[in-house]
Amino acid sequence: MKRNRGRIAVMVWAVMMWIGLGCLAACSEQVYIPSSGNTDEVTTAGPVWEIPSGNPFENAPHVLYADFLNTGDSDAILLRADDTVILVDTGESDDYPAISRRLNELGISEINYLILTHFDNDHIGTVSQILQAYTVEQVYMPAYVRESVLYRRMMNTLETVSRTILHRVTDEVRIELPYGSMWINPTRLYAPEETLGSDDSHSLEENNYSLITSINFGERSLLLMGDAEQDRILEFMEVAGKDAVYDVIKIPHHGGYDKALSDLLRQSVGLRYCMIHVGEASHAKDKLMTAVRSVGAAAYLTCNGDIRFSTDGVSMLVEQK
């Protein structure tokens, strides 16, 4: 009897180990740790990433930081490339405290480039407040008009802020950074200066007006896609070409999915991280999460906390808290 109990205990232990190892394989992802130069397996059980402790790039000659802020189902992305500050979208109208808190924590009083991908309220919500509270050198926006209160308020504020240069983007823009470059790609799917959308309605064309921005920094690259839908993604892929691959992709449209996006993920050989701005994890479509996993990338959701991607142009680090 004791012998049988021993055998049963061994069998239970073996089954538990098998389940545990299976879970580890299914619930883990690879993160590149700059201090060791190795790729190690770490579990995704907790929302906080601090690998390694301290700042591994504090002595690097050039560093890019990209903060994907937790503003719910809205976009607000803050990039710092050495001394250059770039803000891409400004969340909803109630997201100003979160955005200004991060700017103030970092001692930022001047924004070199403010990029507004399109004019949905969840992307231009705090533009007027930011323009009034901070020095914004240049604003880049698509060339259409929206019949909304926030849009009119934004344009009125821009007229009163003489220090800010406004660019309505109809042709691609390339901006040199201290250790890389930024490319802003507009759509040619529609004629410029169309009037689309309102406070009471939303159109597919507005999403497809999204400016798509890529950042190259040393050997690393990021792609920020606004809310681009399928036709816009296909247009961008044709312009960018098959050699355009990225280490980080900001997924468009708050966890949405379409086949063109899946094709882009597969094309971007070596893709490591996908950043998804969502208010709840359930907002990220199952097909999207499957597509991300299928290319070996890790998915980070802003609903779990602010995400910071950093790189010295070679090594990469992602933290979330």
Backbone hydrogen bonds, N-H to C=O, Kabsch-Sander energy under -0.5 kcal/mol:
donor,donor_aa,acceptor,acceptor_aa,energy
5,R,1,M,-2.4
6,G,2,K,-2.2
7,R,3,R,-2.1
8,I,4,N,-2.7
9,A,5,R,-2.6
10,V,6,G,-2.3
11,M,7,R,-2.4
12,V,8,I,-2.8
13,W,9,A,-2.5
14,A,10,V,-2.3
15,V,11,M,-2.5
16,M,12,V,-2.7
17,M,13,W,-2.2
18,W,14,A,-2.4
19,I,15,V,-2.6
20,G,16,M,-2.6
21,L,17,M,-2.8
22,G,18,W,-2.2
23,C,19,I,-2.5
24,L,20,G,-2.3
25,A,21,L,-2.2
26,A,22,G,-2.1
27,C,23,C,-2.7
28,S,25,A,-0.6
29,E,42,V,-2.0
31,V,40,D,-1.9
33,I,31,V,-0.5
33,I,38,N,-2.1
36,S,33,I,-1.0
37,G,33,I,-2.0
38,N,33,I,-0.8
40,D,31,V,-1.5
40,D,38,N,-0.6
42,V,29,E,-1.9
44,T,27,C,-2.3
49,W,320,Q,-1.7
50,E,48,V,-0.5
58,E,55,N,-1.4
60,A,57,F,-1.7
64,L,311,T,-2.7
65,Y,80,R,-2.3
66,A,309,F,-3.1
67,D,78,L,-3.5
68,F,66,A,-0.6
68,F,307,I,-3.0
69,L,67,D,-0.8
69,L,76,A,-2.2
71,T,69,L,-1.5
74,S,72,G,-2.0
75,D,122,D,-1.7
77,I,88,V,-2.0
78,L,67,D,-2.5
79,L,77,I,-0.5
79,L,86,I,-3.5
80,R,65,Y,-2.7
81,A,84,T,-2.4
82,D,63,V,-2.2
82,D,80,R,-0.8
84,T,81,A,-2.2
86,I,79,L,-3.0
87,L,113,Y,-2.6
88,V,77,I,-3.1
89,D,87,L,-0.7
89,D,115,I,-2.4
90,T,123,H,-2.9
91,G,75,D,-2.8
95,D,92,E,-1.8
99,I,95,D,-2.1
100,S,96,Y,-3.2
101,R,97,P,-2.1
102,R,98,A,-1.5
103,L,99,I,-2.2
104,N,100,S,-2.9
105,E,101,R,-2.4
106,L,102,R,-1.6
107,G,104,N,-1.4
108,I,103,L,-2.9
109,S,107,G,-0.6
111,I,135,T,-3.3
112,N,85,V,-1.1
112,N,110,E,-0.5
113,Y,85,V,-1.9
114,L,138,Q,-2.7
115,I,87,L,-2.9
115,I,113,Y,-0.6
116,L,114,L,-0.6
116,L,140,Y,-3.0
117,T,115,I,-0.7
123,H,120,D,-2.1
124,I,120,D,-1.4
125,G,91,G,-2.5
125,G,121,N,-0.6
126,T,90,T,-0.6
127,V,124,I,-1.3
130,I,126,T,-2.3
131,L,127,V,-2.7
132,Q,128,S,-1.7
133,A,129,Q,-1.8
134,Y,130,I,-2.3
135,T,109,S,-2.3
136,V,134,Y,-0.7
137,E,111,I,-2.6
137,E,135,T,-0.6
138,Q,112,N,-1.1
139,V,165,I,-2.8
140,Y,114,L,-2.7
141,M,167,H,-2.3
143,A,169,V,-0.6
144,Y,142,P,-1.1
145,V,194,E,-3.3
147,E,197,G,-1.7
148,S,146,R,-1.6
152,R,148,S,-2.3
153,R,149,V,-2.5
154,M,150,L,-2.5
155,M,151,Y,-2.5
156,N,152,R,-2.3
157,T,153,R,-2.2
158,L,154,M,-2.4
159,E,155,M,-1.6
160,T,156,N,-1.0
160,T,157,T,-0.8
161,V,157,T,-1.1
162,S,160,T,-1.0
164,T,161,V,-1.2
165,I,137,E,-2.7
166,L,164,T,-0.5
167,H,139,V,-2.8
169,V,141,M,-3.0
169,V,167,H,-0.8
170,T,168,R,-0.6
173,V,184,I,-2.3
175,I,182,M,-2.9
177,L,180,G,-2.6
180,G,177,L,-1.3
181,S,216,N,-2.0
182,M,175,I,-2.7
183,W,214,S,-2.7
184,I,173,V,-3.0
185,N,183,W,-0.6
185,N,212,I,-3.1
193,E,143,A,-4.0
194,E,143,A,-0.5
194,E,191,A,-0.7
196,L,145,V,-2.9
196,L,194,E,-0.6
198,S,201,S,-2.0
199,D,147,E,-1.0
206,E,203,S,-0.7
207,N,203,S,-1.0
208,N,204,L,-1.8
209,Y,205,E,-0.9
209,Y,206,E,-0.9
210,S,207,N,-1.5
211,L,117,T,-1.6
212,I,185,N,-2.4
213,T,211,L,-0.5
213,T,224,L,-2.5
214,S,183,W,-2.5
215,I,222,L,-2.4
216,N,181,S,-2.9
217,F,220,R,-3.2
218,G,179,Y,-1.4
219,E,313,G,-3.0
220,R,217,F,-2.3
222,L,215,I,-2.4
223,L,248,V,-2.1
224,L,213,T,-3.3
225,M,223,L,-0.5
225,M,250,K,-1.0
228,A,225,M,-2.2
233,I,229,E,-2.5
234,L,230,Q,-2.5
235,E,231,D,-2.1
236,F,232,R,-2.5
237,M,233,I,-2.6
238,E,234,L,-1.9
239,V,235,E,-1.9
240,A,236,F,-3.3
241,G,237,M,-2.0
244,A,241,G,-1.4
245,V,243,D,-0.9
247,D,221,S,-1.7
248,V,221,S,-1.6
249,I,273,Y,-2.1
250,K,223,L,-3.4
251,I,249,I,-0.8
251,I,275,M,-2.4
253,H,226,G,-1.0
256,G,252,P,-0.8
262,S,258,D,-1.8
263,D,259,K,-2.5
264,L,260,A,-2.2
265,L,261,L,-2.4
266,R,262,S,-2.0
267,Q,263,D,-2.3
268,S,264,L,-1.7
269,V,267,Q,-2.2
271,L,268,S,-1.9
272,R,247,D,-1.8
273,Y,247,D,-2.3
274,C,298,A,-2.9
275,M,249,I,-2.1
276,I,300,Y,-2.7
278,V,276,I,-0.9
283,H,280,E,-1.8
284,A,281,A,-1.5
285,K,255,G,-2.6
285,K,283,H,-0.6
289,M,285,K,-2.1
290,T,286,D,-2.3
291,A,287,K,-2.3
292,V,288,L,-2.5
293,R,289,M,-2.3
294,S,290,T,-2.3
295,V,291,A,-0.8
295,V,292,V,-0.9
296,G,293,R,-1.8
297,A,292,V,-1.8
298,A,272,R,-2.8
300,Y,274,C,-2.9
302,T,276,I,-2.4
304,N,301,L,-1.7
305,G,302,T,-2.2
307,I,68,F,-2.2
308,R,319,E,-3.1
309,F,66,A,-2.8
309,F,307,I,-0.5
310,S,317,L,-2.5
311,T,64,L,-1.9
312,D,315,S,-1.0
313,G,315,S,-0.5
317,L,310,S,-2.1
319,E,308,R,-2.3
321,K,306,D,-2.0
